[in-house]
Every structure is written in C-alpha cells, then in structure tokens.
Amino acid sequence: MIAWPSISDSLLRAADILDPQGGSLGDAEWWKPNPDPTVTDKERWLIDKRTGDYDRDEQTGLPLIKGRARRKQRPPEGDDWFVWLVLAGRGFGKTRTGIEWLNREARLAKSGEQFLLAGRTPADVHDYALYGPGGLITHHPDIDVTKRTLTWPNGVQALIRSGANPEEFRGFSGTRALLEEFAAWQYAQEAWNNLSLGMREGDPRIGIMTTPRDKEVLRSIIKMPGTRKVGGSSLENSANLADKYRTNVIDPLMGTRLGRREVLAEMLADVEGALWKQAMIDGLRVDRRDVPQLKRVVVGVDPQGKKKGTTDEEGRADAETGIVAAGLGVDEHVYVLEDASVDGTPAEWGVCTVGVYDRQRADRVAGERNFGGDMVEHVVRTVRKNISYEDANASRGKQRRAEPVAALYEQGRVHHVTRDREVGNEFAALESEMTSWTPDSDRSPNRMDALVWAVSLLVPQGEPQRKKQAGVW
C-alpha cells in the first residue's frame, strides 16, 4: 500500500492523482480542503437554513464547503493506527465517510491486494453501503459489482461480507476492511474475532463506522492502542439534514437518553435494575425479509394520561399514546412489527391505531382496562365500529406484567423487525423506554406498556412453548 504523508498534504493534491489504469481517485471534491480560505463563492458554502448563518469548522471558524469531507470525516494522520473508529449519531454521514476512505485506499493499492466491505446483513450492504445515497456504487459507478465481490478498475478486489454470518470472515487475509454499523451486528464479537485474525498483510487498517451501543466488543476496540476514535453528533451535519427531520425527529430527542445515544453518540451503559438490556434486544433483531408466516397479530394500545403537547420540566415531550404491533410466528416466536406511538388527541391516536391495524393485517386491538380500557375501545370503535378489540387485564403491577415478557426476550423468543435501515432504528424510542425503565421509576413508559399488552395477548403469561404448526396469516 502507498504510505500517505500527513493528511493535510495528501488531501491538497488528492484530486490530481490517477490510479494506474487511468481512472480517477474518486470524488475529487470530497478530498479537497475543508474549510478552504481560498473559496469565496458563497453558493458553495454550507448554510444553516434555520439561522441563515454559515456552517463553520469547529477549529478555525471558517465556513464549510458543500460536497467536501468535514475534518472528522477524514482518516487519521500518520501510519501508527490500526482501527479508525467513527462513533457518530444518525445523519452524521458515516456511510459516505467510510466508502470514500475505502475507495481511495483501493485506487491507490496494487492489483492483487484484498479488501473487505461488511454490514449488518447482506441487504444492508446492498441497499445502503453500495446503492444508498452515500453508497459506494452511487458515487463510484465504475466499480464492478458481483454478489460477493467488488473490483476496482486497477484490479483491486474487496470481498462483501455480512455480520449476520461471522464464519464468513474466517480465512480472510487482507489489508483494508470497512465495517458498517458494527455495533448493531448480531454476532459482532464473533465476526471481529475472525476478521482481526486475518488482518495480517502489509500495513492493515480497519474502518468502523457506527452509532454507539454498549457492547463489550466495542469497548475493547476503543481500548486498543492502535485505535483512533472520532466522536460526532448528528448536529454536525445539520446543514445537510432536512428541516422536517430536524424538527420532528432530532429536536424532540434532545435532552433524552435516546437522544444522547442516537444524536449525540454517547456510549451509555445499561441502567441498573432495568428488565431489558440493549445488547439482548440487538442480538435478537431480524430483517423484515426473515419474518416467518404469522399466525396472529395484535396491536397494543396504552393511552396517554396527559393532554397533547404536554412537556416535562426540561421541555421534553411528556405525553404519548403507546401503539405497538406484534405478531406470533409459526415458529412460536414473537415479532415486533411496528411502533406507531403518537402524542395526540383521542381522535388522532384512534385513527393511528386503526391505521396500524390495517397495515399489519391485525387480528385484534388490546388496551388496558384499569386505566383507559373502556376509553380505548370507545375511541377505536368510533373510528371503526366492527374492529376486533380485547381488554388487557392490568390487575397486577407494572413490574409483574412486564417480567414475563422480558423473560421471553431472555429465551430468545421476541424479535424487533427492521423494515428500513435508511431511517435508522424504528424502535429506538421504544427500546429506550425498555432499557431505562426500572420498577422504582416515576415515568410511565407508554410504548413499553403497549408492547407488553400485545405480547401478553399473543403468548399468555405462563403458557409453555408450543410445537410449530401451520400458520394462517
């Protein structure tokens, strides 16, 4: 591999370098200096649409240039690092950061060198790392793609692998590897063990682009002497984010535990006393394409106890109606299909509930009787008179109701279904409630309660695991 000098020198001339076959290094604009004091054309500067001010470099205060890598999106300087770990929030630009690094390294390598590109699942690699908005083929269409291999014009190849099958990494021997959303992999530790043992050629480097999760394998990588960690929040790329995304997704999360992890990219430890652990949920996550035939689908509803728009003392939203759909598969496992929880009036969450009922082809709606059960039935039947409804018995305390459901997770029988990774973890808010709620908490976790109602109706508490049987859904 070519040993690059200081990153500042190399990036100044990156746009002028050609690979041995005459192709370009890649997206020349991406590697140019940013900020660049010589650029005076205001149309090329990133401008925050909310404030009208320039998006500025944190060190120099100069305006940043559109289409160019920010400081944190550039690889570490020097040649003494083994892992470049980018722990960043949603919308930071992690995928684009990783693929531009991998592309540059491949075009500067010699024919015969072997690289590796891996994501959480084969579908994730195809849909996001290769063909998504920040994907490798989207920005570099001259790369040849087969099902398992990428080939650059200079003959350098990269194997395509998946964190869903850690044994695929065994036997790899190469110099560069890029791991997308590594912390979300089901078998992250096993995959890392196999991959790292194969990074033994020349001057090996691994790029890891991920939103943080409290996983031991991630903590061990951070502690390695050859790791260079970069932290970044979603807000650092705010000028490139849609106003609606910032207003409706990012802003409500600020000040919450979920926001600290998904937006600010903090590595949060598990809450002592919580019934669920994030690693347990992540380990059971499945792709929508892997969901078996469902025998029964239930929509759990937990009505909000405060009026629409209520906020707590810190200004965070404090009123939500939990609406969670789950289905029982022919394998006797439960699949959590959708979280459509909403802060709304009864009329609004009633329409939302019926919408989920239709989308998921549900068999029943379940609501708590002891608090709002009669109201839930009245509201949803106002929207649709003949909807199938059943009261959820809340005679026992919240902890005693939740514990059997948490036990199903511990048995590996409940899975959160990923529908579209491009929009991030669709159950992030639900999972935040699950992993932060403790029996002595004074907050009412409406999403978690709705999940408990749905799962409890699908697998009655105390019911033994049944044998597989033909499905009807």
C-alpha positions as CSV (number, residue, x, y, z in Angstrom):
1,M,0.0,0.0,0.0
2,I,1.1,3.6,-0.6
3,A,2.1,5.2,2.7
4,W,0.4,8.6,2.7
5,P,2.3,11.6,4.2
6,S,0.4,14.0,6.5
7,I,-3.3,14.1,5.7
8,S,-3.1,17.9,5.0
9,D,-0.5,17.5,2.3
10,S,-2.1,14.4,0.7
11,L,-5.6,15.9,0.5
12,L,-4.4,19.0,-1.2
13,R,-3.3,17.0,-4.2
14,A,-5.7,14.1,-4.0
15,A,-7.9,15.4,-6.8
16,D,-4.9,15.3,-9.2
17,I,-3.9,11.6,-8.6
18,L,-4.9,8.9,-11.1
19,D,-4.9,5.2,-10.5
20,P,-2.5,3.0,-12.7
21,Q,-5.4,2.3,-15.1
22,G,-6.1,6.0,-15.8
23,G,-9.2,6.2,-13.7
24,S,-9.8,9.0,-11.2
25,L,-9.1,8.6,-7.5
26,G,-12.8,9.0,-6.9
27,D,-14.8,12.0,-5.8
28,A,-12.1,14.7,-6.2
29,E,-14.3,17.4,-4.5
30,W,-14.7,15.2,-1.4
31,W,-11.0,15.2,-0.6
32,K,-10.3,18.9,-1.2
33,P,-9.5,21.1,1.9
34,N,-12.5,22.0,4.0
35,P,-12.6,24.7,5.2
36,D,-10.7,26.4,2.3
37,P,-9.8,30.1,2.8
38,T,-9.3,30.5,-1.0
39,V,-13.0,29.8,-1.7
40,T,-15.1,33.0,-1.7
41,D,-18.1,31.8,-3.7
42,K,-20.9,31.9,-1.1
43,E,-23.0,29.5,-3.1
44,R,-20.5,26.8,-2.3
45,W,-20.7,27.3,1.4
46,L,-22.9,25.2,3.7
47,I,-25.6,27.4,5.1
48,D,-27.9,26.5,8.0
49,K,-31.4,27.1,6.6
50,R,-32.8,27.8,10.1
51,T,-30.5,30.6,11.1
52,G,-29.2,31.7,7.7
53,D,-25.6,31.5,9.1
54,Y,-22.7,29.5,7.7
55,D,-22.0,26.0,9.0
56,R,-18.5,26.6,10.3
57,D,-15.4,24.5,11.0
58,E,-15.1,23.9,14.8
59,Q,-11.4,24.7,14.9
60,T,-11.0,27.7,12.5
61,G,-14.5,29.1,12.5
62,L,-14.4,29.3,8.7
63,P,-17.4,28.4,6.6
64,L,-17.5,24.7,5.4
65,I,-17.7,23.9,1.7
66,K,-20.6,21.8,0.2
67,G,-19.6,18.3,-1.0
68,R,-16.3,18.2,0.8
69,A,-15.4,16.0,3.8
70,R,-15.5,17.7,7.2
71,R,-12.5,17.4,9.5
72,K,-13.9,14.4,11.3
73,Q,-14.7,12.6,8.0
74,R,-11.1,12.4,7.1
75,P,-8.9,9.4,8.2
76,P,-6.3,9.8,11.0
77,E,-2.9,11.2,10.2
78,G,0.2,9.1,10.5
79,D,0.7,5.4,10.0
80,D,0.6,4.1,13.5
81,W,-3.1,3.3,13.7
82,F,-4.9,0.0,13.1
83,V,-8.6,1.0,13.7
84,W,-10.3,4.2,12.7
85,L,-13.5,4.1,14.8
86,V,-16.1,6.7,14.0
87,L,-18.8,6.7,16.7
88,A,-21.4,9.2,15.4
89,G,-25.1,10.0,15.6
90,R,-27.8,9.5,12.9
91,G,-27.3,11.6,9.9
92,F,-23.6,12.4,10.6
93,G,-22.5,11.0,7.3
94,K,-20.9,7.8,8.5
95,T,-21.6,5.7,5.4
96,R,-20.2,8.3,3.0
97,T,-17.2,8.7,5.2
98,G,-16.4,5.0,5.2
99,I,-16.9,4.3,1.5
100,E,-14.8,7.3,0.4
101,W,-12.0,6.1,2.5
102,L,-12.3,2.5,1.2
103,N,-12.5,3.8,-2.4
104,R,-9.4,6.0,-2.0
105,E,-7.4,3.2,-0.5
106,A,-8.4,0.7,-3.2
107,R,-7.5,3.1,-6.0
108,L,-4.1,3.7,-4.5
109,A,-3.4,0.0,-3.9
110,K,-1.7,-2.5,-6.2
111,S,-3.6,-5.2,-8.1
112,G,-3.9,-8.3,-6.1
113,E,-4.5,-6.7,-2.7
114,Q,-7.6,-7.8,-1.0
115,F,-10.1,-5.6,0.9
116,L,-13.3,-6.3,2.7
117,L,-16.7,-4.5,3.0
118,A,-19.2,-5.7,5.6
119,G,-22.5,-4.6,7.0
120,R,-25.1,-5.8,9.4
121,T,-26.9,-8.0,6.8
122,P,-26.4,-8.7,3.1
123,A,-29.5,-6.5,2.4
124,D,-27.9,-3.6,4.4
125,V,-24.7,-3.8,2.4
126,H,-26.6,-3.8,-0.9
127,D,-29.2,-1.2,-0.1
128,Y,-27.1,1.3,1.9
129,A,-23.3,0.7,1.7
130,L,-23.4,0.1,-2.1
131,Y,-26.6,1.7,-3.6
132,G,-27.8,4.1,-0.9
133,P,-27.5,7.9,-1.0
134,G,-24.0,7.7,0.4
135,G,-23.2,4.3,-1.2
136,L,-20.0,3.2,-2.9
137,I,-21.6,2.5,-6.3
138,T,-23.8,5.5,-6.1
139,H,-20.7,7.7,-6.1
140,H,-18.3,5.5,-8.0
141,P,-20.2,3.6,-10.7
142,D,-17.0,2.4,-12.5
143,I,-16.5,-0.3,-9.8
144,D,-17.6,-3.7,-10.9
145,V,-20.0,-5.5,-8.6
146,T,-21.0,-9.1,-8.2
147,K,-22.9,-10.8,-5.4
148,R,-19.8,-11.3,-3.3
149,T,-17.0,-9.2,-4.8
150,L,-16.2,-5.6,-5.7
151,T,-13.5,-5.0,-8.4
152,W,-11.9,-1.6,-9.0
153,P,-10.5,-0.6,-12.4
154,N,-7.0,-1.3,-11.2
155,G,-7.8,-4.9,-10.3
156,V,-8.0,-4.4,-6.5
157,Q,-10.9,-6.5,-5.1
158,A,-13.0,-6.3,-1.9
159,L,-15.0,-9.2,-0.5
160,I,-18.6,-8.4,0.5
161,R,-19.5,-10.0,3.9
162,S,-22.2,-9.8,6.5
163,G,-22.2,-9.6,10.3
164,A,-25.2,-12.0,10.2
165,N,-22.7,-14.8,9.5
166,P,-19.5,-14.4,11.4
167,E,-17.9,-17.5,9.9
168,E,-17.8,-15.7,6.6
169,F,-14.9,-13.6,8.0
170,R,-12.8,-16.7,8.7
171,G,-10.0,-17.2,6.2
172,F,-9.9,-13.6,5.0
173,S,-6.4,-12.2,4.7
174,G,-6.1,-8.6,3.5
175,T,-5.0,-5.1,4.2
176,R,-8.2,-3.0,4.4
177,A,-11.7,-3.6,5.9
178,L,-14.7,-1.4,6.3
179,L,-17.4,-2.3,8.9
180,E,-20.7,-0.5,8.6
181,E,-23.0,0.0,11.7
182,F,-20.8,-2.6,13.5
183,A,-22.4,-2.1,16.9
184,A,-25.8,-3.3,15.5
185,W,-24.4,-6.6,14.3
186,Q,-26.0,-9.7,15.9
187,Y,-22.7,-11.5,16.1
188,A,-20.3,-8.6,16.4
189,Q,-17.8,-10.3,18.8
190,E,-17.5,-13.4,16.7
191,A,-17.2,-11.5,13.5
192,W,-14.5,-9.3,15.0
193,N,-12.5,-12.3,16.3
194,N,-12.4,-13.9,12.8
195,L,-11.7,-10.7,10.9
196,S,-9.0,-9.3,13.2
197,L,-7.0,-12.5,12.9
198,G,-6.9,-12.1,9.2
199,M,-5.7,-8.5,9.1
200,R,-2.1,-9.6,8.9
201,E,-0.8,-8.4,5.5
202,G,1.4,-5.4,4.9
203,D,0.1,-2.4,6.8
204,P,-3.5,-3.4,7.8
205,R,-6.2,-0.9,8.6
206,I,-9.9,-1.3,9.6
207,G,-12.5,1.4,9.4
208,I,-15.6,1.1,11.7
209,M,-18.5,3.5,11.1
210,T,-21.3,3.0,13.7
211,T,-23.8,4.6,16.1
212,P,-22.6,3.5,19.6
213,R,-24.1,0.6,21.6
214,D,-22.9,-0.5,25.0
215,K,-21.2,-3.7,23.7
216,E,-18.1,-5.3,25.3
217,V,-16.5,-5.8,21.9
218,L,-16.8,-2.1,21.1
219,R,-15.3,-1.1,24.4
220,S,-12.4,-3.5,23.9
221,I,-11.7,-2.0,20.5
222,I,-11.8,1.5,21.9
223,K,-9.1,0.4,24.5
224,M,-6.8,-1.0,21.8
225,P,-3.5,1.1,21.5
226,G,-3.9,1.2,17.7
227,T,-7.5,2.7,17.7
228,R,-8.1,6.2,16.8
229,K,-11.7,7.2,17.9
230,V,-13.7,10.0,16.5
231,G,-17.0,11.1,18.0
232,G,-19.6,13.1,16.2
233,S,-23.2,14.2,16.6
234,S,-26.0,14.4,14.1
235,L,-25.9,18.2,14.6
236,E,-22.5,18.5,13.0
237,N,-24.1,17.7,9.6
238,S,-27.2,19.8,10.3
239,A,-26.9,21.9,7.2
240,N,-27.4,18.8,5.1
241,L,-30.3,17.4,7.0
242,A,-33.9,18.1,6.0
243,D,-35.7,20.7,8.2
244,K,-38.6,18.2,8.8
245,Y,-36.1,15.6,10.0
246,R,-34.5,18.0,12.4
247,T,-37.8,19.4,13.7
248,N,-39.8,16.2,14.0
249,V,-37.0,13.7,14.8
250,I,-33.9,15.3,16.2
251,D,-35.3,18.2,18.3
252,P,-37.8,16.1,20.4
253,L,-34.9,13.7,21.3
254,M,-32.7,16.4,22.7
255,G,-32.3,16.0,26.5
256,T,-33.4,12.4,26.5
257,R,-31.4,9.2,27.0
258,L,-32.3,8.2,23.5
259,G,-31.1,11.5,22.1
260,R,-27.8,11.2,23.9
261,R,-27.2,7.9,22.2
262,E,-28.7,8.3,18.7
263,V,-28.0,12.0,18.2
264,L,-25.0,12.9,20.4
265,A,-23.5,9.4,20.0
266,E,-22.8,8.8,23.7
267,M,-21.9,5.3,24.8
268,L,-24.5,4.7,27.5
269,A,-24.2,1.9,30.0
270,D,-27.2,-0.3,30.9
271,V,-29.4,1.1,33.6
272,E,-29.1,-1.0,36.8
273,G,-32.4,-2.7,37.5
274,A,-33.8,-2.4,34.0
275,L,-35.6,-5.6,32.8
276,W,-34.2,-5.3,29.3
277,K,-30.6,-4.8,28.1
278,Q,-29.8,-3.2,24.7
279,A,-27.4,-6.0,23.7
280,M,-30.1,-8.6,24.3
281,I,-32.5,-6.7,22.0
282,D,-29.9,-6.1,19.3
283,G,-28.9,-9.7,19.3
284,L,-32.5,-10.8,18.5
285,R,-33.1,-8.2,15.8
286,V,-34.2,-9.6,12.4
287,D,-34.7,-8.2,8.9
288,R,-38.3,-8.0,7.7
289,R,-37.4,-10.5,4.9
290,D,-36.7,-13.1,7.5
291,V,-40.0,-12.9,9.3
292,P,-41.9,-16.2,9.0
293,Q,-45.6,-16.6,8.4
294,L,-47.6,-15.0,11.2
295,K,-50.5,-16.8,12.9
296,R,-51.8,-13.8,14.8
297,V,-51.1,-10.1,15.0
298,V,-52.1,-7.8,17.9
299,V,-51.9,-4.0,18.2
300,G,-51.3,-3.0,21.8
301,V,-52.5,0.5,22.9
302,D,-51.6,2.4,26.1
303,P,-53.4,5.8,26.2
304,Q,-51.6,8.9,27.3
305,G,-52.6,10.2,30.7
306,K,-51.8,13.9,29.8
307,K,-53.2,16.2,27.1
308,K,-51.5,16.6,23.8
309,G,-48.4,18.7,23.8
310,T,-47.6,18.3,27.5
311,T,-43.8,18.6,28.3
312,D,-41.9,17.9,31.4
313,E,-39.8,20.4,33.4
314,E,-36.9,20.0,31.0
315,G,-39.1,20.8,28.0
316,R,-39.3,17.2,26.7
317,A,-42.5,15.6,25.3
318,D,-44.3,14.0,28.2
319,A,-47.5,12.7,26.6
320,E,-47.7,9.8,24.2
321,T,-50.1,7.1,23.4
322,G,-48.2,3.8,23.0
323,I,-49.3,1.9,19.8
324,V,-47.2,-1.2,19.1
325,A,-48.0,-4.1,16.8
326,A,-46.6,-7.6,17.2
327,G,-47.2,-11.0,15.6
328,L,-46.8,-14.6,16.7
329,G,-45.0,-16.6,14.0
330,V,-45.4,-20.3,13.1
331,D,-42.1,-20.8,14.9
332,E,-43.8,-19.7,18.1
333,H,-41.6,-16.6,18.3
334,V,-43.0,-13.1,18.6
335,Y,-42.1,-10.4,16.0
336,V,-42.5,-6.8,17.0
337,L,-43.6,-5.2,13.7
338,E,-44.3,-1.5,14.3
339,D,-44.2,1.3,16.8
340,A,-46.6,4.0,15.8
341,S,-46.9,5.7,19.2
342,V,-48.1,9.3,18.9
343,D,-48.7,12.4,21.0
344,G,-52.3,13.2,20.0
345,T,-55.9,13.7,20.9
346,P,-58.0,10.6,21.3
347,A,-59.4,11.1,17.8
348,E,-55.8,11.3,16.4
349,W,-54.4,8.2,18.2
350,G,-57.6,6.3,17.4
351,V,-57.1,6.9,13.6
352,C,-53.4,6.0,14.1
353,T,-54.4,2.7,15.8
354,V,-56.8,1.7,13.1
355,G,-54.1,2.5,10.5
356,V,-51.7,0.2,12.2
357,Y,-54.4,-2.5,12.4
358,D,-54.9,-2.3,8.7
359,R,-51.2,-2.1,7.7
360,Q,-50.3,-5.1,9.7
361,R,-53.4,-7.0,8.9
362,A,-54.0,-7.4,12.6
363,D,-56.5,-9.7,14.3
364,R,-57.1,-7.6,17.4
365,V,-56.5,-4.4,19.3
366,A,-55.7,-4.7,23.0
367,G,-56.0,-1.9,25.6
368,E,-55.6,-1.6,29.3
369,R,-59.0,-1.7,31.2
370,N,-57.8,-0.4,34.6
371,F,-56.6,2.8,33.0
372,G,-58.4,3.8,29.9
373,G,-59.5,0.3,28.7
374,D,-63.1,1.4,28.1
375,M,-61.9,4.6,26.5
376,V,-59.5,2.7,24.1
377,E,-62.4,0.5,23.0
378,H,-64.7,3.5,22.6
379,V,-62.1,5.5,20.7
380,V,-61.1,2.8,18.2
381,R,-64.8,1.7,17.6
382,T,-65.6,5.4,16.9
383,V,-63.1,5.1,14.0
384,R,-64.2,1.7,13.0
385,K,-67.3,0.1,14.6
386,N,-66.6,-3.5,13.9
387,I,-62.9,-3.6,14.9
388,S,-61.9,-6.6,17.0
389,Y,-61.0,-5.5,20.5
390,E,-59.9,-7.2,23.7
391,D,-59.3,-5.7,27.2
392,A,-55.8,-6.3,28.6
393,N,-56.0,-7.2,32.3
394,A,-54.0,-4.8,34.4
395,S,-54.8,-6.2,37.8
396,R,-51.1,-6.8,38.6
397,G,-48.4,-4.1,38.9
398,K,-46.4,-2.9,36.0
399,Q,-43.3,-4.9,37.0
400,R,-45.2,-8.2,37.4
401,R,-46.8,-7.6,34.0
402,A,-43.5,-6.8,32.3
403,E,-41.4,-9.6,33.8
404,P,-42.9,-12.5,31.8
405,V,-42.5,-10.5,28.6
406,A,-38.8,-9.7,29.5
407,A,-38.4,-13.4,30.1
408,L,-39.5,-14.2,26.6
409,Y,-36.7,-11.9,25.3
410,E,-34.2,-13.7,27.6
411,Q,-35.4,-17.0,26.0
412,G,-34.7,-15.5,22.5
413,R,-38.3,-15.6,21.5
414,V,-39.0,-12.0,20.8
415,H,-37.5,-10.1,17.8
416,H,-37.7,-6.5,16.7
417,V,-38.2,-6.4,12.9
418,T,-36.1,-3.9,10.9
419,R,-38.1,-2.6,8.0
420,D,-35.8,0.1,6.6
421,R,-32.4,0.8,8.0
422,E,-32.1,4.0,6.0
423,V,-34.4,5.7,8.5
424,G,-32.5,4.3,11.4
425,N,-33.7,2.1,14.2
426,E,-37.5,2.4,14.1
427,F,-37.8,1.0,17.6
428,A,-35.2,3.3,19.1
429,A,-37.7,5.2,21.3
430,L,-39.4,2.0,22.4
431,E,-36.1,0.4,23.2
432,S,-35.0,3.5,25.1
433,E,-38.1,3.1,27.4
434,M,-37.4,-0.7,27.7
435,T,-33.8,-0.3,28.7
436,S,-34.2,2.7,31.0
437,W,-37.4,1.9,32.9
438,T,-37.0,0.4,36.4
439,P,-39.7,-0.6,38.9
440,D,-39.0,2.4,41.0
441,S,-39.2,4.8,38.1
442,D,-41.8,7.6,38.3
443,R,-42.3,7.8,34.5
444,S,-45.0,5.9,32.7
445,P,-43.5,4.1,29.7
446,N,-46.5,4.1,27.3
447,R,-44.6,2.5,24.4
448,M,-43.3,-0.3,26.6
449,D,-46.7,-0.9,28.1
450,A,-48.3,-1.1,24.7
451,L,-45.6,-3.7,23.8
452,V,-46.4,-5.7,27.0
453,W,-50.2,-5.7,26.2
454,A,-49.6,-7.0,22.6
455,V,-47.0,-9.7,23.6
456,S,-49.0,-10.8,26.6
457,L,-52.1,-11.4,24.4
458,L,-50.0,-13.4,21.9
459,V,-48.3,-15.5,24.5
460,P,-50.4,-15.6,27.6
461,Q,-48.3,-15.5,30.8
462,G,-47.3,-18.9,32.0
463,E,-48.1,-20.6,28.6
464,P,-45.4,-23.2,27.7
465,Q,-43.7,-23.0,24.3
466,R,-45.8,-25.0,21.8
467,K,-44.7,-27.0,18.9
468,K,-44.7,-25.5,15.5
469,Q,-47.8,-25.7,13.5
470,A,-49.2,-24.4,10.2
471,G,-49.9,-20.7,10.0
472,V,-52.9,-18.9,8.7
473,W,-51.6,-15.3,8.4
